[in-house]
Amino acid sequence: MHPTPVQTTISNEAIEWFSKLHSGQATPEDRGRFEAWRKLSPRHAKAYADVEKFWALLDEPARRVFEQEEVQARLKAGVDPPVLRAASPFAGKPVRRAFAGLSLAAAVAMVLWLPGILRFWTSDYHTRWGERRDFTLEDGSHITLNTHSALSVEFTPEQRVIKLLEGEAYFQVTHNPARPFIVATAHGVAQVTGTAFNVYEQDERMTVTVSEGRVRVYAEGAENQAVELTAGLQATGDSDGIGPVLRVDARQATAWREGLLVFDLQPLSAVVDELNRYFPGQLMIADPRIRQRIVSGAFDLTQPRDILTAIEKTLGLSSLNLSGALTLLYQPGL
C-alpha cells in the first residue's frame, strides 16, 4: 500500500507548488516554472489535480477549526462571539494558510493510499484498523499480525516464503535448516531457519528487530551484502540497501503484542503516523509548526482515543472530530 518513490516525489512537489501558488507571494516567474513542471508528464498534471481536489474537500474542516478557535478566543476575552461566515478559510489569515500545509500533505497521502487496498484483497491474512491476529502455519510457525497489516504465504518443499504486503508482523519460526523461512517485503528480505523476530513495512522502508536467534537481512537482489542480526539488534532497509545495525530493547519494539504502544522521545508527526494504524478514521496534524513536538510514554492500544487525549493534555493541543472519519489536531492560539 505504499506509493513508489517516484509517486511520492511528484506528489510532494505538487504540494509545494500548490502552497506557493496560493501563498499570495507567487511571482509570474513562479507561475511559469509551475506550468513547465505540470507539463513534464501526465503524472505531474494528475498529482496537482489530486491536490486541488482533496484540498477542496478539506476546505470546510479548515474553516471550522479556525472558527472554533476564534469563538474560544472571544469568550476568554469576554467579547461576544463573531457571526460565523462561509467565506474561504484562507482569505488573508496567515494562521489559516499555515493550516493548509498539513492538510495538503495529509490529503495527498490519502490519495496515494487508496489504490493499495487491492493488496489487502489478494492477501492470505490481513487485519483491520486496531485488530491483531494470531495464526499458525502448516509447518508449526506462529505469526502475530499487527493492526492494518496483510501478508501472503507461499510454501514449497524447498523454502517457506511470507510476503509482507503491508504493516507489521511478529514471527516465531519452527526450526528447519533444510527449508529456509523467508519474509519478503517491497524494501528488503529477512531470512532465517528458526528464530523469533519482528518485521515492520512502512514509509518506503523495512525494519527488522530480532528477539531470539539470528536473522539475515538484505536488499532484494543483494543477498551477498546481507547483514546478520542477533537478539536485541535492529536494522532498516530501503531502496538504497540495509542501514546501520542498532541495539534496541526488543521487548519495547514489539510491545504492540502486549497491547501497548511505546514512544521514546518521538516527534509528534511520527506518533500520529503510528496512531493512524489504530484509528478507524484519519488523524491529521493541522499545523506544521507542531509536527516536531516530542512525545514519550506507554499507551494502551485498546483505547486509541485515550492516547490522543493524553497527548493533547501533555502538549497543550486540541482536536476537532468530523463525523468520526477525520480528526484534526492543532495548537490553540497558533
N, C-alpha and C positions, 0 to 999 in steps of 0.2 A: 504493500500500500504506500510505498514511498515514491515520490516523484524522482525522475532521473536527475543527475547533476545539471544537465542542460536545461531541463524544465525549471529547476529551482533558480538557476542564474537568470533566465529570461524573466521569470515571474518577479524576482527581486528587482530587476531593472525596471519592470513595468510599474511596480510600486513607487520606486524613486521618481520616475517620470511623472506619474500622476500627482505625487506630493509636490513636486517642483512646479508643475503647471497650474496647480490650484493654490499655491502659496501666496500669490499676489506679487511675486518678485521675479517671475519668469520674463526673460527678455526675448525679443524677436529671434535672436540667435539661438536661444534655448529651444524655441518652438521649431526652428529649422532643424536643429540636431535631433529633436524628438521625432519629427516626421521621417528623417533619414533612418533612425533606429527602427521605427514601426514598419518601414518598407523593406527591412532586411530579409524578412521571411514571413510566411503565413502564421508561424508560431508566435512571432513578435506581435503581430496585429491581434491575434486571438488573446494573448496574455493581457494586453492592455484592455481589450474589450471585456474580459472577465473581471478585471479590477473595477472598471466602470460599473458593470452590472451588479457586482456584490457590494460595492460601496453604496449604490442606490438603496439596496436592501437594508444597509446598516445606518443610513442617514437618520431614520426615525429614532432608533435606540440612542444614537449620539445626542440628539436633541433632548430626549427625555432625561439623560444623565445631567446635561447642563442645566435644564430647568429645575431638576431636583436640587442641585447644588445652589442655584440662585434662590429658591424658596427657603432652604435651610439657612442660608446666609442672612436673608432678610429677617427671618424670625428671630435669629440670635441677636440681631441689631435692633429689634423692636420696631421694624418697619413692615408695613403691610406687604404681603407677597405680591409680586407683579402679576399682571394678567398674562397668561401663557400665550405665546404666539406660535403660528405654524410656519414661521419663516425658516429658511435654511439654517442649520445649526452652526455653520462656519462663517456666517456673514460678519466679518470684521472682528471676530473674537479669537485672539491667539490661543486661548486655552482650548477652544473647540478645534482649531486647526491641529493642535498637538494631539488631541484625541484621535484625529483622523489617521495618524501614522500607524498606531497599533491596530486599529480596526481594519485597515487595508491589509496589513500583514496577515492578520487572522483570517480575513476573507479569502485571500489567495490560498492560504493553507487549506481551507475548506474546499476550494475549487479543485486543488490537486488531490485531495483525499478521495473524492467521490468515485473516480474510475477504479480505484484499487479495491473496491468492495467485491469485485469479481474473485479476488484471491480467497476470500472467505467462502464463497460459494463452491469453490473447487477443492477446498481443503478436506482432509480426513477428520480432523479435530479442530474445533475453534471454541472461543469463549466470547461472551457478550461483555459490555462495559460493566465493571465491578464483579464479574464472575471469575472464580477459579475452579479448575477441574483437574482431577487425578484419574489416570488410567494406566493400565499395564499392557505392554506389548506382548506379542506371541512368544518372544524369547525370554520373557520374565522381567525385562527392563521396565522401570517405573518412570512416568513423566508427570510432572505437575505443570499445568499450563496456566499462566497468569492472565489477568484481565485483557480483553480485546486482543487476543492472540490467535494465530492459526498455523497449523503445520500439516504436512502430508507425510505418509510413511511408505517407503519403497524397500522391502526386504527381498534379498536374493540369497542363494546358497553361499555366495562369496562375501557379501557385506550387508550391513544394516544401515540404511540411509534415511535420515529425517531431514526434510526441507522445512525450515522455519520461515514461513512466509511473512509473518508479522508478529511483533510483540516479544514475549519473553517466556522461557520455559526452563524448568529445572529437571535434569536428567540423572537418574540413578541406574547405571548401566550394568547389566549382567555380564560378568567376565567371560570373554571368548576370544583368545588370541588369534584363532584362525578365521574370525569373522569380525573385522573392524566395525565399530559403530561410528557413523559419520553424521554430523549435524552441519548442513549446508545452508548458508544464507546468501543474500544478494551481495554481501560485502566480505565474505570470508568463510572458512571452513574450520570446524573443530573435529578432531579425530581421536578416538580412544579405543581400548579393548575392554575396559571395565573400570568405572570410576563414578564420581558424583560431581556435577558441575552445572553452572548456570549460563545460559546464552540469552542476550538481550539484543534484539534487532531494532534500531531506532535511528532516525535523523541521519541517514546515509552512513551508518556505521554499525558494527557488531562488537559487543562487549562480552568477553568470556571470563567468568570467575570460577575458580576451582575450589571445591570443598574437600575432596578426597582424591588421592591418586594422581595421575598425570594426564595432561591433555596437550595434543599437538595442535597449534593454531597457525593457519596460513591463509594468504590471499588466494582466491580462485586462480588456478593455473600456476601457482608458485609454491608447490609443496616442498621444493628443495630449499626454500627460505623459511621453513616452519620454525615457530617459536614454541618451546616446551614449557608448560606451566605446571606447577605443583600446588599443593594445598596452600591457600592463602594468597595466591598470586592472581593477577588480573591483567588482561591485555585487550586493546581495542584495535579493530581493523577497519579500513575503509578502502576506497579506490586506490589509495597510494601505498597500501600494504599494511603490515601489522605494526602498531605503535609500541612505545616503551612498555616494559613489564613493570607493574606496580604491586606493592604489597598492600593488601587491604584486609579489612575484617569481613571474611566471607559470610559470617552469620548475619552481619548488618546488611551486606549487599543482597542477601536473599531473605530479608526479614518479611517480605511480602508473603512468604509461605506460611508465616505465623500470623498473618493478618495485620502486619504493621508496615507503615511507610516511614522510613527514616531519612531525614535530611540533615546533613552536617555542613553548615556554612555554605548553603547553595543559593544562587541568585533566584529571585522570585520568578524570573522567566522560565528557568529550568523546573522549578517547583510546579508552576502552572502547567507546563507540558506534561509532567508526570501525573498531576491530578486529573488531567483530561482523559487519561486512560481509565479512570474510575468514575467519572461523572457521566450520567446518562445524557446530558446536554453538552454544550461547549462553554468553557470558561475562557474569557479573554481579558487581557490587561488593557485598560482604557487609556493609559498614558505611558509613553515610552520612558518617561523620567523615573518611573518606579520599577523598571524591569530588573535593575541590579540590586535592589534591596535584598538583604541577606536573611535567610530563613534557616533555623535549626530546630530539631525536635523529632520525637517519635509519635506517630499518629495512628489511630485505629482506622483501618481500611474499611471496616463495615459501616463507618459513619463519615463519608467523604464531605458532607455538608458541614459537619462539626470541625473538620480540618480547616475548611475555608473560614469559618467563624473565628477559629483560634488565630489564624494568620492575620485576619482583619484586625483583631484586637491587639496583637503583638506589634504590627507595623503601622497601626493607626489608619487603616484603609476602610473603604466602604464598598458595597457591591449593589448592583441593580439586576434583579432577575426578571427576565422577559418570558412569561408563559412557560417557564420550566425548561425551555430549549436553549436559552442563551443567558449567561451571567457575565456582566461587565464589572471588572474590578478596577477601582480607581482610588486616588487620594483626595479627600475633601479639601477644597481650597486651592489646589494646584492650578 
